Amino acid sequence: MNTTLKIIHEDNDIIVCHKPAGMATEGATVGKMDLVSSIRNYLARKNRVAGKTGKPPYVGTLYRLDQPVEGVVVVAKNKAAATFIAKQIKEHTTDKYYYALCYGNVANDAGHLEDLLVRKQNDGLALVVSRKEANSLKNQTIILGKGQEQRIFSGEIKKAVLDYEVMQRDENSSLLKIKLQTGRFHQIRVQLAHMGHPILGDRKYGTKESFEYSEKVGKTNVCLACYRFGFVHPSSKKKVFFEITIPQSLKL
């Protein structure tokens, strides 16, 4: 994993980085560097060079990418910017796009996925549930289709929505461009798996067949990348977009 900080853009309010696959956004285990710590160290060095002393630089995390996922991450350099952008994220007015290389030949050229998600207590993973299963919720427990009881975190059932378009496909895999409408935990990974097309390299939500094919073609990381993120800038009040090219690891 390349831990070098890749800065796409920086101004007085934000830093936009290309997070590599394998690096945590923040909260890495002891002895490992995460993206937020790298940014904080970078800003501290800049302050020392400029002769600025005092309190540590402000680094506001706005959203996280899963550790195996690479892509565009925006962090705020001051509290006002963090509040302004966080409000947009909460209200789903930002634009977040992903590339996903998934297992199998996705039949439709484009599609809309709308599911109900819960997060399981036993293993922490997300799960798509039916309306009937969701309606069975009582005391943080739902009854799954086969009568199995499943404890969930916080008793929450969340709506997950995305749109996808097939960019390329072959006999065994499909490259999708995804517009995320909601930002739920492991949303894209669990929704594509539920659709029958788990992301290559995903050992949490994949199947035996997708694991074997991933190993065969050398896809060891989750083949998912946040390639474009758009929002209204806190100072200019204009919509801005930041993006990366499709990673080599996701190409067919």
LUMRO-357100 format. One line per 2 residues: number of its first residue (from 1); their letters; for each residue x, y, z of N, C-alpha, C. Coordinates in nm, 2 decimals. Atoms other than C-alpha are relative to their C-alpha. Layout:
<rs>
NUM> A> X Y Z X Y Z X Y Z; ...
</rs>
This chain:
<rs>
1> MN> 0.08 -0.12 0.00 0.00 0.00 0.00 0.09 0.13 0.00; -0.07 -0.13 0.00 0.13 0.35 -0.09 -0.06 0.09 0.10
3> TT> 0.05 -0.09 -0.10 0.10 0.57 0.21 0.03 0.15 -0.02; -0.03 -0.14 0.03 0.22 0.89 0.04 -0.13 0.08 -0.02
5> LK> 0.12 -0.09 0.00 -0.04 1.17 0.08 -0.01 0.06 -0.14; 0.03 -0.05 0.13 -0.19 1.24 -0.26 -0.10 0.11 0.00
7> II> 0.09 -0.11 -0.01 -0.34 1.59 -0.26 -0.05 0.04 -0.14; 0.06 -0.04 0.13 -0.58 1.67 -0.54 -0.02 0.15 -0.01
9> HE> 0.03 -0.14 -0.01 -0.67 2.02 -0.42 0.01 0.05 0.14; 0.00 -0.06 -0.13 -0.61 2.25 -0.13 -0.03 0.15 -0.01
11> DN> 0.02 -0.15 -0.02 -0.74 2.60 -0.03 -0.02 0.03 0.15; 0.01 -0.04 -0.14 -0.82 2.78 0.29 -0.10 -0.08 0.08
13> DI> 0.11 0.07 -0.07 -1.12 2.57 0.37 0.01 -0.15 -0.01; 0.00 0.14 0.02 -1.06 2.22 0.24 0.13 -0.06 -0.06
15> IV> -0.10 0.08 0.07 -0.81 1.95 0.14 -0.07 -0.12 -0.06; 0.06 0.11 0.07 -0.91 1.70 -0.12 0.11 -0.10 -0.03
17> CH> -0.10 0.10 0.02 -0.71 1.37 -0.13 -0.05 -0.12 -0.07; 0.03 0.13 0.06 -0.69 1.05 -0.32 0.05 -0.10 0.10
19> KP> -0.04 0.10 -0.10 -0.70 0.79 -0.05 0.03 -0.14 -0.07; -0.03 0.13 0.06 -0.53 0.46 -0.15 -0.08 -0.11 0.07
21> AG> 0.06 0.12 -0.06 -0.69 0.12 -0.10 0.09 -0.05 0.11; -0.08 0.06 -0.11 -0.58 -0.03 0.23 0.03 0.09 0.11
23> MA> -0.03 -0.10 -0.10 -0.54 0.29 0.42 -0.14 0.04 0.07; 0.12 -0.05 -0.07 -0.80 0.38 0.69 -0.02 0.15 -0.02
25> TE> 0.03 -0.15 0.01 -0.97 0.72 0.66 0.05 0.06 0.13; -0.05 -0.04 -0.14 -0.91 0.76 1.04 -0.01 -0.12 0.09
27> GA> 0.01 0.11 -0.10 -0.86 0.55 1.35 0.07 -0.12 -0.03; -0.08 0.12 0.04 -0.60 0.32 1.21 0.06 -0.07 0.13
29> TV> -0.06 0.07 -0.11 -0.45 0.05 1.44 0.13 0.06 0.03; -0.13 -0.05 -0.04 -0.14 0.13 1.64 0.11 -0.04 -0.09
31> GK> -0.12 0.03 0.09 0.17 0.15 1.42 -0.03 0.02 -0.15; 0.04 -0.02 0.14 -0.03 0.22 1.10 -0.05 0.14 -0.02
33> MD> 0.04 -0.14 0.03 -0.09 0.56 0.94 -0.14 0.00 -0.07; 0.13 -0.02 0.07 -0.44 0.67 0.84 0.00 0.14 -0.07
35> LV> 0.00 -0.12 0.08 -0.54 0.95 0.61 -0.01 0.13 0.08; 0.02 -0.12 -0.08 -0.66 1.20 0.87 0.13 0.04 0.07
37> SS> -0.13 -0.02 -0.07 -0.33 1.16 1.06 0.10 0.06 -0.09; -0.10 -0.05 0.10 -0.13 1.21 0.74 -0.03 0.14 -0.03
39> IR> 0.03 -0.14 0.03 -0.32 1.53 0.67 0.04 0.09 0.11; -0.04 -0.08 -0.12 -0.27 1.66 1.02 0.15 0.02 0.01
41> NY> -0.14 -0.01 0.00 0.10 1.59 1.00 0.05 0.10 -0.11; -0.03 -0.09 0.11 0.12 1.76 0.66 -0.03 0.15 0.04
43> LA> 0.04 -0.13 -0.03 -0.06 2.07 0.79 0.09 0.06 0.11; -0.09 -0.04 -0.11 0.16 2.08 1.11 0.14 0.04 -0.06
45> RK> -0.13 -0.03 0.06 0.47 2.07 0.89 0.00 0.14 -0.07; 0.02 -0.13 0.07 0.34 2.36 0.68 0.00 0.12 0.09
47> NR> 0.00 -0.10 -0.10 0.27 2.56 0.99 0.14 0.03 0.06; -0.13 -0.02 -0.05 0.62 2.51 1.12 0.09 0.07 -0.10
49> VA> -0.08 -0.07 0.10 0.78 2.61 0.79 -0.04 0.15 -0.01; 0.05 -0.13 0.01 0.56 2.92 0.79 0.02 0.08 0.13
51> GK> -0.02 -0.06 -0.13 0.66 3.00 1.15 -0.12 0.02 0.09; 0.13 -0.01 -0.08 0.31 2.95 1.29 0.01 -0.11 0.11
53> TG> 0.00 0.09 -0.11 0.29 2.80 1.63 -0.14 0.01 0.07; 0.13 -0.01 -0.07 0.00 2.73 1.87 -0.07 -0.14 -0.01
55> KP> 0.08 0.12 -0.01 -0.28 2.48 1.87 0.02 -0.08 -0.13; -0.01 0.08 0.12 -0.27 2.18 1.63 -0.10 0.04 -0.11
57> PY> 0.09 -0.04 0.11 -0.43 2.23 1.28 -0.13 -0.08 0.01; 0.14 0.06 0.00 -0.80 2.16 1.25 -0.01 -0.09 -0.12
59> VG> 0.03 0.09 0.11 -0.89 1.86 1.04 -0.13 -0.06 0.02; 0.14 0.05 -0.02 -1.26 1.79 1.01 -0.04 -0.11 -0.10
61> TL> 0.04 0.11 0.08 -1.36 1.45 0.88 -0.15 0.02 -0.04; 0.13 -0.02 0.05 -1.67 1.48 0.66 -0.07 -0.13 -0.04
63> YR> 0.05 0.14 0.03 -1.72 1.12 0.54 0.12 -0.09 0.00; -0.11 0.10 0.00 -1.52 0.80 0.54 -0.02 -0.09 -0.12
65> LD> 0.00 0.11 0.09 -1.43 0.55 0.28 0.05 -0.13 0.07; -0.05 0.13 -0.07 -1.40 0.18 0.39 0.15 -0.01 -0.03
67> QP> -0.14 0.01 0.01 -1.04 0.09 0.44 0.05 -0.07 -0.13; -0.04 0.06 0.13 -1.02 -0.14 0.13 -0.03 0.08 -0.12
69> VE> 0.05 -0.08 0.12 -1.18 0.13 -0.09 0.09 0.12 -0.02; -0.08 -0.12 0.03 -0.98 0.40 -0.27 -0.09 0.11 -0.05
71> GV> 0.08 -0.11 0.06 -1.10 0.74 -0.39 0.02 0.13 0.06; 0.00 -0.14 -0.04 -1.17 1.10 -0.33 -0.06 0.02 0.14
73> VV> 0.04 -0.04 -0.14 -1.19 1.22 0.03 0.02 0.15 0.02; -0.01 -0.14 -0.03 -1.26 1.58 0.13 0.00 0.02 0.15
75> VA> 0.00 -0.04 -0.14 -1.17 1.71 0.47 0.00 0.15 0.02; 0.01 -0.14 -0.02 -1.23 2.05 0.62 0.12 0.05 0.08
77> KN> -0.11 -0.06 -0.08 -0.96 2.28 0.75 -0.04 0.10 0.11; 0.06 -0.09 -0.10 -1.19 2.49 0.97 -0.14 -0.05 0.04
79> KA> 0.13 0.05 -0.05 -1.51 2.43 1.17 -0.11 0.05 -0.08; 0.11 -0.05 0.08 -1.72 2.66 0.96 -0.02 -0.08 -0.13
81> AA> 0.01 0.08 0.12 -1.63 2.47 0.64 -0.05 -0.14 0.03; 0.05 0.13 -0.04 -1.69 2.14 0.82 -0.15 0.00 0.01
83> TF> 0.15 -0.01 -0.03 -2.04 2.25 0.93 -0.08 0.02 -0.13; 0.07 -0.04 0.13 -2.13 2.39 0.58 -0.01 -0.13 -0.09
85> IA> 0.00 0.12 0.09 -2.03 2.07 0.39 -0.08 -0.12 0.07; 0.07 0.11 -0.07 -2.16 1.83 0.66 -0.15 0.01 -0.01
87> KQ> 0.15 -0.03 0.01 -2.51 1.99 0.63 -0.04 -0.05 -0.14; 0.04 0.05 0.14 -2.51 1.91 0.25 0.00 -0.15 0.00
89> IK> 0.00 0.15 0.00 -2.41 1.55 0.32 -0.12 -0.05 0.07; 0.11 0.05 -0.08 -2.68 1.51 0.58 -0.13 0.01 -0.08
91> EH> 0.12 -0.03 0.08 -2.94 1.66 0.34 0.00 -0.07 -0.14; -0.02 0.07 0.12 -2.81 1.44 0.05 0.00 0.09 -0.13
93> TT> -0.01 -0.09 0.12 -2.74 1.73 -0.18 0.14 0.00 -0.06; -0.13 0.02 0.06 -2.38 1.63 -0.25 -0.01 -0.10 -0.12
95> DK> 0.00 0.10 0.11 -2.29 1.42 -0.56 0.12 -0.09 0.02; -0.11 0.10 -0.02 -2.09 1.10 -0.50 -0.01 -0.11 -0.10
97> YY> 0.00 0.10 0.11 -2.00 0.87 -0.78 0.11 -0.11 0.03; -0.10 0.11 -0.02 -1.82 0.53 -0.76 0.01 -0.08 -0.13
99> YA> -0.01 0.11 0.10 -1.68 0.27 -1.00 0.01 -0.13 0.08; 0.00 0.13 -0.06 -1.74 -0.09 -0.90 0.02 -0.11 -0.10
101> LC> -0.02 0.12 0.09 -1.61 -0.40 -1.07 -0.06 -0.12 0.07; 0.07 0.11 -0.07 -1.85 -0.68 -0.98 0.00 -0.13 -0.08
103> YG> 0.00 0.14 0.05 -1.88 -1.05 -1.04 -0.12 -0.02 -0.09; 0.11 0.04 0.09 -2.09 -1.17 -1.33 -0.04 0.10 -0.10
105> NV> 0.04 -0.09 0.11 -2.25 -1.02 -1.63 -0.14 0.06 0.04; 0.13 -0.07 -0.04 -2.51 -0.76 -1.52 -0.08 0.02 -0.12
107> AN> 0.09 0.01 0.12 -2.80 -0.80 -1.76 -0.04 0.14 -0.05; 0.06 -0.13 0.04 -2.95 -0.45 -1.76 0.12 0.10 -0.02
109> DA> -0.10 -0.10 0.02 -2.75 -0.16 -1.90 0.00 0.11 0.11; 0.01 -0.10 -0.11 -2.87 0.07 -1.62 -0.11 -0.05 0.10
111> GH> 0.10 0.04 -0.10 -3.07 0.03 -1.30 -0.01 0.08 0.12; 0.03 -0.07 -0.12 -3.21 0.17 -0.98 -0.02 -0.10 0.11
113> LE> 0.02 0.09 -0.11 -3.17 -0.01 -0.65 -0.05 0.08 0.12; 0.06 -0.07 -0.11 -3.38 0.08 -0.35 -0.02 -0.12 0.10
115> DL> 0.01 0.11 -0.10 -3.34 -0.15 -0.04 -0.01 0.06 0.14; 0.00 -0.03 -0.15 -3.39 -0.15 0.34 0.12 -0.07 0.06
117> LV> -0.13 0.05 -0.06 -3.06 -0.20 0.53 -0.01 0.00 0.15; -0.02 0.01 -0.15 -2.99 -0.31 0.89 0.15 -0.03 0.02
119> RK> -0.14 0.04 -0.03 -2.65 -0.36 1.06 -0.01 -0.11 0.11; 0.01 0.11 -0.09 -2.62 -0.69 1.24 0.10 0.01 0.12
121> QN> -0.08 -0.01 -0.12 -2.49 -0.71 1.60 0.11 -0.10 0.00; -0.09 0.11 -0.02 -2.32 -1.04 1.57 0.13 0.01 -0.08
123> DG> -0.12 -0.02 0.07 -2.07 -0.95 1.30 0.02 0.14 -0.05; -0.02 -0.14 0.04 -2.12 -0.58 1.23 -0.03 0.03 -0.15
125> LA> 0.02 -0.02 0.15 -2.21 -0.64 0.86 -0.14 0.05 -0.03; 0.13 -0.04 0.05 -2.49 -0.48 0.67 -0.08 -0.11 -0.06
127> LV> 0.09 0.10 0.05 -2.79 -0.68 0.56 -0.12 0.06 -0.07; 0.12 -0.04 0.06 -3.07 -0.62 0.31 -0.12 -0.08 0.05
129> VS> 0.12 0.07 -0.06 -3.41 -0.70 0.46 -0.12 0.04 -0.08; 0.13 -0.03 0.07 -3.76 -0.72 0.31 -0.09 0.09 0.09
131> RK> 0.10 -0.08 -0.07 -4.05 -0.49 0.41 -0.06 -0.08 0.12; 0.06 0.08 -0.10 -4.20 -0.78 0.60 0.09 -0.03 0.11
133> EA> -0.10 0.02 -0.11 -3.88 -0.85 0.79 0.02 0.13 0.08; -0.02 -0.13 -0.07 -3.84 -0.48 0.87 -0.12 0.03 0.09
135> NS> 0.12 -0.02 -0.08 -4.20 -0.47 1.00 0.00 -0.09 0.13; -0.01 0.09 -0.12 -4.11 -0.75 1.25 0.09 0.06 0.11
137> LK> -0.09 -0.06 -0.09 -3.87 -0.52 1.43 -0.06 0.02 0.14; 0.05 -0.01 -0.14 -3.92 -0.54 1.81 0.12 -0.02 0.09
139> NQ> -0.11 0.01 -0.10 -3.66 -0.47 2.09 0.13 -0.03 -0.07; -0.12 0.01 0.07 -3.38 -0.43 1.84 0.02 -0.14 -0.07
141> TI> 0.00 0.13 0.06 -3.46 -0.77 1.69 -0.10 -0.01 -0.12; 0.09 0.02 0.11 -3.60 -0.86 1.35 -0.01 -0.15 -0.03
143> IL> 0.01 0.14 0.03 -3.73 -1.20 1.23 0.02 -0.01 -0.15; -0.04 0.02 0.14 -3.57 -1.31 0.90 -0.10 -0.10 -0.06
145> GK> 0.09 0.08 0.08 -3.75 -1.50 0.63 -0.02 -0.15 0.05; 0.01 0.14 -0.04 -3.67 -1.85 0.77 -0.03 -0.01 0.15
147> GQ> 0.04 0.00 -0.14 -3.78 -1.75 1.12 0.12 0.03 0.10; -0.12 -0.03 -0.08 -3.43 -1.67 1.24 0.00 0.14 0.06
149> EQ> 0.00 -0.13 -0.07 -3.40 -1.39 1.50 0.14 0.07 -0.03; -0.12 -0.07 0.03 -3.14 -1.12 1.41 0.00 0.13 0.08
151> RI> -0.02 -0.12 -0.08 -3.02 -0.86 1.66 0.06 0.11 -0.09; -0.06 -0.11 0.08 -2.94 -0.52 1.50 0.04 0.12 0.08
153> FS> -0.05 -0.12 -0.07 -2.76 -0.21 1.60 -0.10 0.11 0.01; 0.08 -0.11 -0.02 -2.97 0.07 1.75 -0.15 -0.01 -0.05
155> GE> 0.14 0.02 0.04 -3.29 -0.08 1.62 -0.03 0.08 -0.13; 0.03 -0.09 0.11 -3.25 0.12 1.30 -0.01 -0.08 -0.13
157> IK> 0.01 0.05 0.14 -3.37 0.02 0.95 0.01 0.12 -0.09; -0.03 -0.12 0.09 -3.24 0.26 0.68 -0.02 -0.03 -0.14
159> KA> 0.02 0.02 0.15 -3.34 0.31 0.32 0.13 0.03 -0.07; -0.13 -0.01 0.08 -3.05 0.27 0.07 -0.04 0.01 -0.14
161> VL> 0.04 -0.02 0.14 -3.08 0.41 -0.28 0.13 0.03 -0.08; -0.10 -0.03 0.09 -2.84 0.41 -0.57 -0.04 -0.03 -0.15
163> DY> 0.02 0.03 0.14 -2.84 0.42 -0.95 0.13 -0.04 -0.06; -0.12 0.05 0.06 -2.60 0.23 -1.17 -0.01 0.00 -0.15
165> EV> -0.01 0.01 0.14 -2.49 0.22 -1.53 0.12 -0.09 -0.03; -0.10 0.09 0.04 -2.29 -0.06 -1.69 0.09 0.07 -0.10
167> MQ> -0.10 -0.06 0.09 -1.97 0.08 -1.85 0.06 -0.10 -0.09; -0.06 0.11 0.07 -1.81 -0.24 -1.96 -0.05 -0.14 0.06
169> RD> 0.03 0.13 -0.05 -1.88 -0.61 -1.93 0.07 -0.11 -0.08; -0.04 0.12 0.07 -1.74 -0.95 -2.02 -0.08 -0.12 0.06
171> EN> 0.07 0.11 -0.04 -1.85 -1.30 -1.95 -0.01 -0.02 0.15; 0.00 0.03 -0.15 -1.75 -1.30 -1.58 0.00 0.12 0.09
173> SS> 0.00 -0.12 -0.09 -1.75 -0.94 -1.46 -0.06 0.12 -0.08; 0.06 -0.12 0.05 -1.91 -0.60 -1.51 0.06 0.12 0.07
175> LL> -0.04 -0.12 -0.06 -1.78 -0.25 -1.45 -0.11 0.10 0.00; 0.12 -0.09 -0.02 -2.05 -0.02 -1.31 0.05 0.14 0.04
177> KI> -0.02 -0.14 -0.05 -2.06 0.36 -1.27 -0.13 0.02 0.09; 0.11 -0.01 -0.10 -2.27 0.43 -0.96 -0.02 0.14 0.06
179> KL> 0.04 -0.12 -0.06 -2.45 0.74 -0.84 -0.06 -0.03 0.14; 0.05 0.04 -0.14 -2.50 0.71 -0.46 -0.10 0.11 0.04
181> QT> 0.10 -0.09 -0.04 -2.82 0.87 -0.35 -0.01 0.01 0.16; -0.01 0.00 -0.14 -2.78 0.78 0.02 0.13 -0.06 0.04
183> GR> -0.13 0.05 -0.04 -2.47 0.71 0.22 -0.01 -0.09 0.12; 0.01 0.09 -0.11 -2.52 0.40 0.43 0.12 -0.09 0.02
185> FH> -0.12 0.08 -0.03 -2.27 0.17 0.59 0.01 -0.12 -0.10; -0.02 0.11 0.10 -2.13 -0.07 0.33 -0.11 -0.01 -0.11
187> QI> 0.12 0.01 0.08 -2.42 0.03 0.11 0.02 -0.06 -0.14; -0.02 0.06 0.14 -2.28 -0.04 -0.24 0.04 -0.14 0.01
189> RV> -0.05 0.14 -0.01 -2.11 -0.36 -0.13 -0.12 -0.09 0.03; 0.10 0.09 -0.04 -2.42 -0.51 0.03 -0.12 0.00 -0.11
191> QL> 0.11 0.00 0.10 -2.67 -0.39 -0.24 0.04 -0.07 -0.13; -0.04 0.08 0.12 -2.47 -0.53 -0.53 0.01 -0.15 0.03
193> AH> 0.00 0.14 -0.04 -2.42 -0.85 -0.34 -0.14 -0.06 0.00; 0.14 0.04 -0.01 -2.79 -0.87 -0.28 -0.06 -0.02 -0.14
195> MG> 0.05 0.00 0.14 -2.85 -0.81 -0.65 0.05 -0.13 -0.07; -0.06 0.12 0.06 -2.64 -1.12 -0.72 0.13 0.02 -0.07
197> HP> -0.12 -0.03 0.06 -2.33 -0.94 -0.83 0.10 0.07 0.10; -0.10 -0.05 -0.10 -2.08 -0.90 -0.54 0.12 0.06 -0.06
199> IL> -0.12 -0.07 0.05 -1.78 -0.67 -0.59 0.12 -0.10 0.01; -0.12 0.08 -0.01 -1.46 -0.85 -0.68 0.09 0.04 0.11
201> GD> -0.09 -0.03 -0.11 -1.22 -0.88 -0.40 -0.07 0.02 0.14; 0.07 -0.03 -0.13 -1.49 -0.83 -0.13 -0.03 -0.13 0.07
203> RK> 0.01 0.12 -0.07 -1.45 -1.11 0.12 -0.10 0.01 0.11; 0.11 -0.02 -0.10 -1.72 -0.97 0.35 -0.14 -0.04 -0.06
205> YG> 0.13 0.02 0.06 -2.01 -0.98 0.11 0.00 -0.09 -0.13; -0.01 0.08 0.12 -1.89 -1.20 -0.17 -0.05 -0.15 0.02
207> TK> 0.03 0.14 0.00 -1.97 -1.56 -0.26 0.12 -0.09 -0.02; -0.11 0.09 0.03 -1.76 -1.87 -0.30 0.05 0.02 -0.14
209> ES> -0.03 -0.02 0.15 -1.77 -1.82 -0.68 0.07 0.13 -0.02; -0.07 -0.13 0.02 -1.68 -1.45 -0.66 0.14 0.00 0.06
211> FE> -0.13 0.01 -0.06 -1.39 -1.53 -0.42 0.09 -0.07 -0.09; -0.09 0.08 0.08 -1.25 -1.79 -0.65 0.04 0.08 -0.13
213> YS> -0.03 -0.07 0.12 -1.28 -1.57 -0.96 0.09 0.12 0.03; -0.08 -0.11 -0.04 -1.13 -1.27 -0.77 0.15 -0.05 0.01
215> EK> -0.13 0.05 -0.02 -0.83 -1.48 -0.68 0.06 -0.04 -0.14; -0.05 0.04 0.14 -0.80 -1.62 -1.04 0.05 0.12 -0.08
217> VG> -0.04 -0.11 0.08 -0.78 -1.27 -1.19 0.09 0.10 0.09; -0.09 -0.08 -0.08 -0.56 -1.12 -0.90 -0.06 0.12 0.06
219> KT> 0.07 -0.11 -0.06 -0.82 -0.89 -0.75 0.00 -0.02 0.15; -0.01 0.03 -0.14 -0.71 -0.89 -0.39 -0.07 0.11 0.09
221> NV> 0.07 -0.11 -0.07 -0.86 -0.55 -0.28 -0.14 0.01 -0.05; 0.14 -0.02 0.04 -1.23 -0.46 -0.29 0.00 0.10 -0.12
223> CL> -0.01 -0.08 0.13 -1.27 -0.33 -0.65 -0.11 0.11 0.00; 0.09 -0.11 -0.02 -1.46 -0.02 -0.55 0.08 0.13 0.02
225> AC> -0.07 -0.13 -0.01 -1.35 0.35 -0.59 -0.10 0.11 -0.01; 0.08 -0.12 0.00 -1.51 0.68 -0.51 0.08 0.09 -0.10
227> YR> -0.08 -0.07 0.10 -1.40 0.86 -0.83 -0.04 0.15 -0.01; 0.05 -0.13 0.02 -1.61 1.18 -0.81 -0.08 0.05 0.12
229> FG> 0.08 -0.05 -0.11 -1.74 1.40 -0.53 -0.03 0.15 -0.03; 0.04 -0.14 0.03 -1.93 1.73 -0.58 -0.08 0.06 0.12
231> FV> 0.07 -0.07 -0.11 -2.06 1.99 -0.33 0.01 0.15 -0.02; -0.01 -0.15 0.00 -2.12 2.36 -0.28 0.12 0.04 0.09
233> HP> -0.12 -0.04 -0.08 -1.79 2.52 -0.17 -0.04 0.10 0.11; 0.04 -0.08 -0.11 -1.81 2.69 0.17 0.03 0.15 -0.02
235> SS> -0.03 -0.15 0.02 -1.65 3.02 0.05 -0.06 0.05 -0.13; 0.05 -0.06 0.13 -1.74 3.06 -0.32 -0.15 -0.02 -0.01
237> KK> 0.15 0.03 0.01 -2.09 2.91 -0.27 -0.03 -0.05 -0.14; 0.02 0.06 0.13 -2.04 2.75 -0.61 0.02 -0.15 0.00
239> KV> -0.02 0.14 0.00 -2.07 2.38 -0.69 0.13 -0.04 -0.06; -0.13 0.04 0.05 -1.73 2.22 -0.73 0.00 -0.16 0.00
241> FF> -0.01 0.15 0.02 -1.64 1.86 -0.84 0.15 -0.03 0.00; -0.13 0.05 0.00 -1.32 1.67 -0.77 0.00 -0.15 -0.04
243> EI> 0.01 0.14 0.05 -1.24 1.34 -0.94 0.14 -0.06 -0.03; -0.12 0.07 0.03 -0.98 1.08 -1.01 -0.03 -0.09 -0.13
245> TI> 0.02 0.09 0.11 -0.93 0.86 -1.32 -0.03 -0.14 0.06; 0.03 0.13 -0.04 -1.05 0.50 -1.30 0.13 -0.08 0.04
247> PQ> -0.12 0.07 -0.04 -0.79 0.30 -1.10 0.03 -0.12 -0.09; -0.04 0.11 0.08 -0.59 0.04 -1.29 -0.06 -0.14 0.05
249> SL> 0.05 0.12 -0.06 -0.71 -0.23 -1.05 -0.15 -0.03 -0.03; 0.14 0.02 0.03 -1.07 -0.18 -1.16 -0.03 -0.02 -0.15
251> KL> 0.02 0.02 0.14 -1.01 -0.21 -1.53 -0.02 -0.14 -0.04; 0.02 0.13 0.05 -1.14 -0.51 -1.72 0.12 -0.05 -0.08
</rs>
